[in-house]
Each structure stands twice: as C-alpha cells, then as structure tokens.
Amino acid sequence: MIAADKKYLLSLARKTLQAYFSQKKLSVSAPPAGSPLSAPRGCFVTLQTRSGQLCGCVGNIEPSGPLYLAVQDNSLAAALADDRFLPLTETELAEIKIEISVLTEPRFLSFSSPDDLLNQLRSGRPGVILSQGRQSATYLPQVWEVLPEPEVFLSSLSEKAGLKPMAWHEPDTRIAVYEAEHFVEA
C-alpha cells in the first residue's frame, strides 16, 4: 500500500471519530474505481493512548466491503463497542493514536503435531486465528512483540477464545494465518 493510501485511511479514521463526537455528518467520496481502498479487505483499527495502552481494537478478518468503509466502521466500533474497555470520550480522542492493520486472506495451516505447528509459526510470526468448534480468536502479527514465545502466544490465544490454555494441542483445533500491513499515526 502506498504512503498516500495509508495517510488517507488514518485521516479517515480520525475524521470519522471527530464527526461522531461533534455530531456532524462526515461526507466521504468513494475512492476511484480500481483503487486498493475500494477493494474488499479485512482490517482492524486499534486505538492506543499516547503511553501505548490499548483502549480499543475491533476489526474483521474476512472482507465485508470496501476497505475505506471497513476502516470507518471499525474505527467507531473500536472507540465505542470494544467491550473490554469503556467507550472513548471526546476528551480522550485528542490523546489517542490510531493504528490500522490491513489483512491478507487467511489460509489454514496443515500441521502434524504441536511441535510442527510451533516450527511453522516461529519462521513467519503471522497473524493467527485459532478455532475449535464455534469458539475462535485472533491475534494480529503485532502481538508477537508482546508474546514472542510461540507456546505462550498460542496458550494466550486459546484462552482469548474461551478455551483451555493447551487447546492448541488438541487435534480438533484449527489454525489459520494471515499477514497484515499495519501503520500508525505519527
């Protein structure tokens, strides 16, 4: 993604939140046909305080429409509907940094054992989706910075999905991976 597209999406996310708090209608023109911003893509919007504390992160792994509209929807959801945090206030808006992660299409991993899975994850450090039955959770690739050990990463992801920490050892657990291009406001 070119720098101008990244700048546009970050600005769009910020303007979307400002419009919500000022109760003004945000008028957004669709990007030109053929623009990567009009293509369906999965994305996450992450909101952090200036000191780096997470205060909202919402997204969609599978594309649900044009990227620019997904960024708008996920910006509002991260600010107001991430049930792990209180909704963002207008006063806090000036104190947050916005990060956007644009995802590739997930692909399922084929692995023969927990050790085989660990070896595959060590080499790339991708975004990971762990699912078992109806329960699932994902960590963006950036989470590897906080949880660099694959065993700890997968155990934490299992718990995030509402499963036992060692659920990633079980044969009915499925793992999919994806890449993400992420960029942050200056």
GIKAHU-V688449 format. One record per pair of residues at least 12 apart in sequence whose ideal C-beta (glycine too) atoms are under 10 Angstrom apart, sorted by sequence separation. I is the first residue (numbers start at 0). GAP is how many residues later the second one is. If there is no record, write none. Layout:
I	GAP
I	GAP
This chain:
14	12
15	12
44	12
45	12
58	12
75	12
108	12
126	12
127	12
153	12
154	12
157	12
160	12
14	13
43	13
44	13
45	13
59	13
78	13
125	13
126	13
127	13
142	13
151	13
153	13
154	13
11	14
43	14
44	14
58	14
59	14
78	14
125	14
126	14
138	14
142	14
150	14
153	14
154	14
42	15
43	15
57	15
58	15
125	15
126	15
127	15
138	15
150	15
152	15
153	15
157	15
11	16
42	16
43	16
57	16
124	16
126	16
127	16
41	17
42	17
43	17
56	17
57	17
59	17
78	17
108	17
123	17
124	17
126	17
138	17
142	17
150	17
41	18
42	18
55	18
57	18
58	18
77	18
124	18
125	18
138	18
149	18
150	18
156	18
40	19
41	19
55	19
57	19
58	19
78	19
106	19
108	19
124	19
136	19
137	19
153	19
41	20
42	20
55	20
56	20
57	20
77	20
105	20
108	20
123	20
124	20
136	20
40	21
41	21
42	21
55	21
56	21
57	21
77	21
105	21
107	21
135	21
136	21
138	21
153	21
39	22
40	22
41	22
55	22
57	22
103	22
105	22
127	22
136	22
137	22
7	23
39	23
40	23
54	23
55	23
57	23
74	23
103	23
105	23
107	23
120	23
124	23
129	23
134	23
136	23
137	23
38	24
39	24
40	24
42	24
53	24
54	24
55	24
57	24
102	24
129	24
135	24
136	24
11	25
39	25
40	25
41	25
42	25
44	25
55	25
56	25
57	25
74	25
124	25
127	25
134	25
135	25
136	25
4	26
38	26
39	26
40	26
43	26
44	26
55	26
73	26
100	26
121	26
127	26
129	26
131	26
134	26
135	26
136	26
7	27
37	27
38	27
39	27
40	27
42	27
43	27
44	27
54	27
56	27
70	27
73	27
121	27
129	27
133	27
134	27
135	27
8	28
16	28
37	28
38	28
41	28
42	28
44	28
45	28
46	28
53	28
55	28
56	28
121	28
124	28
128	28
129	28
132	28
133	28
134	28
7	29
15	29
36	29
37	29
38	29
39	29
40	29
44	29
54	29
55	29
70	29
120	29
127	29
131	29
4	30
16	30
35	30
36	30
37	30
39	30
40	30
42	30
43	30
44	30
53	30
54	30
55	30
69	30
119	30
120	30
129	30
130	30
131	30
132	30
4	31
34	31
35	31
36	31
37	31
42	31
44	31
46	31
53	31
54	31
55	31
70	31
117	31
118	31
129	31
131	31
4	32
12	32
34	32
35	32
36	32
41	32
42	32
44	32
45	32
46	32
52	32
54	32
55	32
69	32
105	32
117	32
120	32
128	32
130	32
131	32
134	32
3	33
34	33
44	33
54	33
66	33
116	33
117	33
120	33
129	33
1	34
8	34
12	34
36	34
43	34
44	34
0	35
9	35
30	35
46	35
66	35
102	35
117	35
131	35
0	36
8	36
29	36
30	36
45	36
66	36
113	36
117	36
130	36
131	36
140	36
30	37
44	37
54	37
102	37
113	37
116	37
129	37
135	37
140	37
29	38
46	38
102	38
129	38
131	38
134	38
135	38
137	38
139	38
140	38
141	38
28	39
29	39
100	39
132	39
137	39
140	39
0	40
27	40
54	40
55	40
62	40
100	40
113	40
127	40
131	40
132	40
135	40
137	40
139	40
140	40
141	40
27	41
46	41
54	41
58	41
61	41
98	41
100	41
130	41
131	41
132	41
140	41
54	42
55	42
56	42
58	42
60	42
62	42
130	42
131	42
139	42
141	42
48	43
52	43
58	43
59	43
61	43
98	43
129	43
130	43
27	44
49	44
50	44
56	44
58	44
60	44
61	44
129	44
130	44
46	45
49	45
51	45
53	45
60	45
128	45
129	45
130	45
25	46
46	46
48	46
49	46
50	46
128	46
129	46
47	47
48	47
49	47
127	47
128	47
47	48
48	48
127	48
128	48
46	49
47	49
125	49
126	49
127	49
128	49
45	50
46	50
47	50
117	50
125	50
126	50
127	50
45	51
46	51
47	51
116	51
125	51
126	51
19	52
45	52
46	52
113	52
116	52
124	52
125	52
126	52
18	53
44	53
45	53
123	53
125	53
126	53
44	54
45	54
113	54
120	54
124	54
125	54
11	55
12	55
15	55
16	55
19	55
43	55
44	55
45	55
113	55
119	55
123	55
126	55
11	56
15	56
19	56
43	56
44	56
112	56
113	56
116	56
120	56
11	57
14	57
15	57
18	57
42	57
43	57
113	57
119	57
8	58
12	58
15	58
16	58
20	58
42	58
43	58
112	58
116	58
8	59
11	59
12	59
15	59
16	59
19	59
41	59
42	59
43	59
113	59
7	60
11	60
14	60
15	60
19	60
41	60
42	60
8	61
9	61
12	61
13	61
16	61
40	61
41	61
4	62
8	62
12	62
16	62
40	62
41	62
4	63
7	63
8	63
11	63
12	63
15	63
16	63
38	63
40	63
41	63
40	64
41	64
110	64
9	65
12	65
36	65
108	65
109	65
0	66
8	66
12	66
35	66
60	66
107	66
108	66
20	67
107	67
108	67
19	68
20	68
21	68
60	68
107	68
108	68
20	69
105	69
106	69
107	69
19	70
20	70
105	70
106	70
16	71
20	71
104	71
105	71
106	71
17	72
20	72
105	72
106	72
16	73
19	73
103	73
104	73
105	73
103	74
104	74
17	75
60	75
102	75
103	75
16	76
17	76
102	76
103	76
60	77
100	77
101	77
102	77
103	77
100	78
101	78
102	78
13	79
16	79
58	79
100	79
101	79
102	79
99	80
100	80
101	80
16	81
58	81
99	81
100	81
101	81
13	82
15	82
99	82
100	82
13	83
43	83
56	83
98	83
99	83
100	83
13	84
98	84
99	84
12	85
41	85
97	85
98	85
99	85
11	86
12	86
97	86
98	86
9	87
10	87
12	87
96	87
97	87
9	88
11	88
96	88
8	89
9	89
95	89
96	89
9	90
8	91
8	93
5	94
43	94
45	94
5	96
41	96
43	96
45	96
4	97
43	98
0	99
0	101
60	115
60	117
58	121
41	136
43	136
45	136
47	136
42	137
47	137
41	138
42	138
43	138
45	138
42	139
40	140
13	171
12	172
9	173
8	174
9	174
10	174
5	175
9	175
5	176
6	176
9	176
5	177
4	178
5	178
6	178
6	179
0	180
2	180
0	182
